[in-house]
């Protein structure tokens, strides 16, 4: 991965140079102020060292102009750096439309990955180069954090909700994957690697192996096995609402509130159905809390997303 | 024997200093004297500093190699947790305010004690009960949640005496609140005649700002811990997602206290540095009112930036931006302080004695701590650095490089006043230099490790990080040696009969106008203040003569033969 004594991490994503550029800017600013302050401290300490015990310096008057100057300069510099940092963050926060989806579950103490095409892996993540990838992150237990230093990205994996993150790898190779949020005894063992492959290699890798079932297919199977469709009928005549076309649209709740049916809404509707009942329906659905693994939930939600 | 006996007519009933006014364990454990309570805190915070230091030593030892060799994973997790708990809650938060503040604050404003002496003693007992519970939790089995106690790990998945340690932290919180209430009231109501707000030493301003944070912030962590208890006992879903709670809510509430708590730790240190620099530069602190108000500005802004600990949690993008923006604003009052301290030295009369070594070390290290804080306030950079060794290095620069250096500056500055003894100046300088270099060697490599991506709280780590970790451990060894030197000569000074004069540094301030150590009631008569703080240039500089007390108070030197 790298030699024995690295001082700077590899740059392997489109964010890497953007973050590094901010880092060097901050280093330069810090070096300037640190050197300036150290210089004056040392200079004054020598130049004005006490030469006799009864030496008495002359009083100096406070200067408002001086105070304002050295307040304004750091203020302007800080705000400039803030704006640059927020700009890069803005791009980090929203995945582009053409990103491919991969689903990641963190649990004590391993990473489990599912590709929509059905391929699964543990403590490894294979991705194509030069292709935006969006990860949907869920946790089975405590808070973890998915961190790939070579990509300069990190996102907490929080139980009870989905977090997403995205990146675009720029260089084929293997990079370290860490759990960055302390998660218990084997926290430092919750590591792995991200393998960035050329696009055609990735396609070969994806179609290799004997998984067979895609996430949508697996979700459809679960949907049937759990008996969801006895109420959520395609005809819309069931005791629960019809689920085609729900994903991504606004639904009105019995509370009068309107919410967008995103992944988190679908997830909480399965695990805690009584909390967000769609207007016109009764809160009769049983909870599936504790019965479904995060991976299964992701499959079911993939299936629901696929229903046009 | 010393020769500095100043024989004047002994004032009636005031000959005894506070250390000799009464004897026996009971006279200490039931004391209402702010000075003795300060000493009680000094002893106990030192005990916790040593405990925390032993944990730190074991951590650095384990990290010498990438593999697990000294301790196993679960032990390591307990070590860094207990290092954090002992150091933060039982050393860093109380040390400057409860030790130096308790001792010096009432004297500096010309008061005989704090406003509520009994509450002051109660605060020490809260500290002791909290500290004892936390210690019991360590001895019984340990806590492995990290000092941040993040849910749901701390509430659901970790059973190692977490509730006991949390109760300890909860009770200890009241000692902070009580100290804050006492200081605020004391500063408002008990200033000597003529001690106007803008004649207050900056040490007082800093403690005033700190007290506000203690009173407003600490109840929030108490509430948070109560909610954790409610959830565990009654199964009410607050933080646990399985019960419909939100684990991120815990982080919001935790950091709403714990970020301001960082300022509880460092702002009193700012006050110490102002005192020391003014004395050893013989100059009024440049921009006095800006330095005073910057403490209040930091206290206020400190409440509005907690979300910068949570940029990676998935909190709303715009919330993150606001928190980032406000965090950058804190850079301004902090920079103002550093510029003003530096400007104070201009055309001054600098005497590099031990407290000044620490003060200069403080400015350098705190400056680096502050500047690296800007890296973490920059959201995009923080995403990369969050939960890495960069953060560890950053807050150790602020906490150890800043707060501990300031504490040592203050301890050395006021040691003659507190104990009535002087220490070895030569050894003191050796200690200060060892600590400075040891500290830098320990924590500078960790910035590099952090940018490389090494996560914190890792028991084993990839091999390419080893060289930097070895450097860090080597530095920690020097740092530990430096602290040991300080312990030894300060300890020895108590047994050597080198008596301190009332004003060994030729300093200004009411505490230097009374005997060392002070009499039981501090002042024989209420002092009347006629001058601003740090009037070094204006009139007679008090010569660093032993035996002559200043300003017409004419308190005779205590002269006792060793018992």
Interface residues (C-beta under 8 A of the other chain):
Chain A: X1 X2 X3 X4 X5 X6 X7 X8 X9 X15 X18 X19 X22 X23 X26 X29 X30 X33 X34 X37 X38 X40 X41 X44 X45 X48 X49 X50 X51 X53 X54 X55 X56 X57 X58 X59 X60 X62 X63 X66 X67 X70 X71 X74 X75 X78 X79 X81 X82 X84 X85 X86 X87 X88 X89 X90 X92 X93 X108 X141 X142 X143 X145 X147 X149 X150 X152 X153 X154 X155 X156 X158 X159 X160 X161 X163 X176 X178 X179 X180 X181 X182 X183 X184 X185 X186 X187 X188 X189 X272 X275 X289 X290
Chain B: X73 X74 X77 X144 X146 X150 X152 X153 X156 X157 X158 X241 X242 X244 X245 X246 X247 X248 X281 X282 X283 X284 X286 X287 X288 X289 X290 X311 X312 X313 X314 X317 X320 X321 X324 X325 X328 X329 X331 X332 X335 X336 X338 X339 X340 X342 X343 X345 X346 X347 X348 X349 X350 X351 X352 X360 X363 X364 X367 X368 X371 X372 X374 X375 X377 X378 X379 X380 X381 X382 X383 X384 X386 X387 X388 X448 X451 X452 X453 X455 X456 X457 X458 X459 X460 X461 X462 X463 X464 X466 X467 X468 X536 X537 X538 X541 X543 X544
